[in-house]
Amino acid sequence: MTNPCAGAPAPAHLIYRNFVSSRADRIEQAKEDWREQRFASVPAETDFIPLPPDPFPARVR
């Protein structure tokens, strides 16, 4: 099986916890959505696990 993307450069991705995106603003939005509990709840889970204090905003280096 051949890779249809062979030779194409992969975009840089940011990773923060379980959030992955090629755009820093989307990571920041996901962090805010998590803090405000806008994600769907997990069945049979009652505890909310907050994000740790944010040492710095997401950015591409």
Summary of the structure (lengths in Angstrom):
residues: 61
radius of gyration: 15.6
end to end distance: 33.9
largest distance: 45.9
contacts: 82
relative contact order: 0.19
helix: 20%
strand: 10%
